[in-house]
Amino acid sequence: MDDKAIVKDYFNATGFDRWRRIYGDGEVNKVQLDIRKGHQKTVDTVMAWLQADGDLAGLTICDAGCGVGSLSLPLAAAGARVFASDISEKMVAEARQQAQETLASEQLPQFAVSDLESLSGTYHTVACLDVLIHYPQAQAATMIGHLSSLAESRLLLSFAPKTLAYSLLKKIGDFFPGPSKATRAYLHREADVIKALESEGWRIQRQAMTKTQFYFSRLLEAMR
C-alpha cells in the first residue's frame, strides 16, 4: 500500500478519533495535549501574520489538508473566503459540522474531500500545515510544485524539520508516540523545502519555529 492510501485509511479509521481529540477540546493525555498546544501555536502564528497584513477579509484561501478545520474556521470567521479540503472524508465531515455550529451561513467555507494532487483552482493564498510529514522528499517537492500552481501570491507551509536531534527522537519512537500512530512520518531538510519553493519562483517572507515536548514544526511563508 502506498503512502497516500495508508494516510487515507488511517484518517478514516483509528487516526480520525485520535486526531479529532487532539485538535478538539475534549479530554486527552499529556502527550496529546502537548501536540494540541503545538499545532495551535502554528495556527495562531499563521492567523497573526495574515491579520497583521490587514487584508484578510475577502481573501481567497485554500486550506489544503484542513483536518477538522483548526485553521479553516478562524480564517472564515475573520472574513476570508475559504476552500478547505482533506483526504479524509471523516475529517471533512467533522470540519463541516464544526463550521455549521460556529459560523454564520455567509462565512461557511467550501469543503471537499480530495488529496493534494487533485486540488485545482486559483487562490490568493494556499496554506498546507503539518501535511508534508506524510510525503517523502521526492513527493514533497512535486506536491510543493502543485500547490504553487494554485497560489497566486502566498504559500504557507509547515513541516517537521530534519535535524540530527529530531531524527534521533523519531528513530526511538518519541517523535509521534502512541500505539495508534499508523502512518509513516517523514522529516524534511529546511534547505530542500526552500529549494523547492524557490524553484517555483517564491521568496521566503516570514518564518517561525514551534517546539514543544512532542511537536516540532517549521513554518514558512513564501511570497511572489
Protein Blocks (a to p, Z undefined) as FASTA:
>chain_A
ZZklmmmmmmmmmmmmmmmmmmmmbdcdfklmmmmmmmmmmmmmmmmmmmmnopmgopac
ddehjlnopmmmmmmmnopacddddfblklmmmmmmmmmmmmcfklpccdddddfklpgc
jdfbdcdehklmmpcfklmmmmmmmmmmmpmkbccdddddddfklmmmmmnopmmgcjkl
cbdcddddfklmmmmmmmnopacfbdcddddfkbccddddddZZ
